[in-house]
């Protein structure tokens, strides 16, 4: 089942690698990839247990206007690093 694949530790590790390589920006919790990586085993295990226990809740997304574009009103949403890892688990299969 797809649900079990999401919290599979190998899949979480592969998802983390994708997020790390992309140098994901921090979200509302201000945790950077470097911070997440310092406690990687703990962070991945925590995500795994939360998903298994159906207790995982994504954090709010930071919304802002992109200052780099000339398009007025281009809105960007930034998820937390941990939420990006969870999102990537579905892309790793």
C-alpha positions, -999 to 999 in steps of 0.1 A, spaced: 0 0 0 11 36 -6 6 46 30 32 21 42 57 33 15 54 68 28 68 60 62 93 34 50 127 45 63 145 39 30 119 60 13 121 88 39 159 87 35 156 90 -3 131 118 1 154 137 25 182 134 -1 160 151 -27 151 179 -3 188 183 7 201 184 -28 175 211 -37 188 231 -7 152 237 5 146 270 22 132 269 58 95 273 65 76 288 94 96 268 119 129 283 105 146 249 105 171 249 77 183 218 58 216 220 78 196 220 111 175 190 100 206 171 89 223 175 123 196 153 139 187 134 108 181 100 123 159 115 150 140 137 126 132 109 102 122 85 130 99 112 144 83 117 111 79 80 106 63 75 140 39 104 135 28 91 101 24 55 114 4 67 143 -17 90 120 -6 119 141 14 138 115 1 174 108 19 196 84 28 230 97 13 262 81 29 274 48 46 308 47 30 329 19 48 358 3 51 377 -29 81 369 -50 103 400 -52 124 385 -80 97 386 -107 82 415 -125 48 398 -125 27 416 -100 11 393 -75 31 361 -80 26 344 -47 49 317 -33 42 293 -5 71 278 15 66 246 35 89 234 63 118 211 55 101 182 73 69 188 53 89 188 21 105 155 31 70 140 36 58 154 2 89 139 -15 81 104 -2 53 102 -27 77 113 -55 103 86 -46 82 57 -57 
